Amino acid sequence: YTSIFLHGTLFQAIVGCFLARAIVDEVLPPAFISNRNNSHPGDEVIEKAVSLLSREHCTARLEKIWGPGDGRPVAELKEVIAQLVEE
């Protein structure tokens, strides 16, 4: 668990991107992030997802968040998510 705490901001960014993309892909309903209050652990992740979804042209931008459009190979991103899930 130490590595998650050391890289907390990276963790929050990756999971926030994951949630935002899941909402764009209609895997999760928008209500998943709408009923929140800022006293729960993980609210920073929700705030990241909300900020991504609030940007202009967010759907077009989020469509490329995991693929070659963001400059990282998909295999690398799959590995990062797998490591986060393990921890």
CORMOQUI-V20282 format. One record per pair of residues at least 6 apart in sequence whose ideal C-beta (glycine too) atoms are under 6 Angstrom apart, sorted by sequence separation. I is the first residue (numbers start at 1). GAP is how many residues later the second one is. D is the distance in Angstrom with one decimal. If there is no record, write none. Layout:
BEGIN
I&GAP&D ; I&GAP&D
END
This chain:
BEGIN
22&6&4.4 ; 64&6&5.9 ; 4&7&5.4 ; 23&7&5.7 ; 67&7&5.9 ; 36&10&5.2 ; 66&11&5.3 ; 33&13&5.1 ; 33&16&5.4 ; 33&17&5.9 ; 16&29&4.9 ; 20&29&4.3 ; 15&30&4.8 ; 19&30&4.0 ; 12&32&4.8 ; 16&32&2.7 ; 20&32&4.1 ; 12&33&5.0 ; 16&33&4.6 ; 20&33&5.3 ; 24&35&5.4 ; 12&36&5.7 ; 24&38&4.6 ; 21&41&5.3 ; 20&42&5.6 ; 21&44&5.5 ; 17&48&5.2 ; 4&83&5.2
END
